[in-house]
């Protein structure tokens, strides 16, 4: 029987483990008024109630933040590894402020005080240098921790470990930041590819700019994932623990291969399409951008993905583009799509930059072909 009867001095107790793995005890009555046989009978009734209604074993359960962290990650296997790391950081911020407070004892006023503490407390260095400290974390980071805390408590409310979500009233959206990423045109891409030291590097830049793959997806892409007949590329989640599983940010999808990209990777092969060494990847990519004569910009690969989505948004239905890129229309609107120069040119009657870029690329290819001919 999962509910045991134990002696506690002058009283009988029922002992069992709740869904968090914590040992729970319920008093059954005084030994002077209750025989051991009667105590076992009452313990059996408690066990039967747990079988009928598993939530009953958690009545009055109020885990600490640390206990809830263990339960949360054990019961959210669908979270991507990166998301788990971010949530772990938020749990650390919660424990640093609330210590061993139980989750149902935290009220909205306490949650607001925690947010204020996040935005005003200097950040301590892991290894202090000359007694210096860093300024408080940015508003974007504060809002990210708030959003994570909301999700953490929403799960507790859903499973009835918390009566309400005290973080729901907090602002979790940072001040609006204007989309300000670097324009990398098709002509710029040609310069990038010419500056690459190997075909693997060329394929990596091309997969991000012409297929919209995330960096990790581009590194995992294999020739075996190409459908030669349909001219599409199957983008698959990464393998963790020997299993390829979909997460909140990694779902299988199919991406069309445009003619320029097909010319580079469509001839077939085996293994990774872009087998680039991952050590010093960002530094080496930045060096290639500089060698190509382009302004060095942040996030050298993710910026290419953003440029493609803005380009595709002018040419294809929004839902189709989101399916190809692997995110929701809300994410696209907030972080990826902006008014393109091509859209502005269509209204003002100016030169279409995409058409102009294609013309320049064609002229460049013609010159290269002419130069390669024997005299």
Secondary structure, DSSP 8 states (H G I E B T S, - for coil): --SEEEEETTEEEEEEE-TTS-EEEEEEEETTT--HHHHHHHHHHHHHHHHH-GGGGGTT---BHHHHHHHHHHT-TTS-HHHHHHHHHHHHHHHHHHTT-BGGG--HHHHHHHHHHHHHS-B--SS-STT--B----HHHHHHHHHHHHHHHHHHHHTTSSSS-TTTTS---------------HHHHHHHHHH-SSHHHHHHHHHHHHS---HHHHHH-BGGGEETTTTEEEE---EETTEE---SS---EEEE--HHHHHHHTT--SSBSS----TTHHHHHHHHHHHTT----SSTTHHHHHHHHHHHHTTS-HHHHHHHHTS-HHHIIIII----HHHHHHHHT---HHHHHHHHHHHHHHHHHHHHS--
